[in-house]
Amino acid sequence: MAMEAHVIEAMIKEALPDATVAIRDLAGDGDHYAAEIVSAAFRGKTRVQQHQLVYAALKGKMGGELHALALTTYTPEAVEG
């Protein structure tokens, strides 16, 4: 069963309330998404730790309801440039 983009976004924002989340359906099938996430919670964390925060927010849905999610994570400072 596929997940809708707005559900993925809501789960991420629940865990990371300050996050700005942009989700793109890569294949049009509701199973393959790319997400760009900006959050202060990523400050001081490695890229792996940042992605682990996002996966934790998805509460075990990765690999089941959500087949693939390509992540790009940023701190607010990285975006402000």
Order of alpha helices (4+ residues) and beta strands (2+ residues): alpha-beta-beta-alpha-beta-alpha
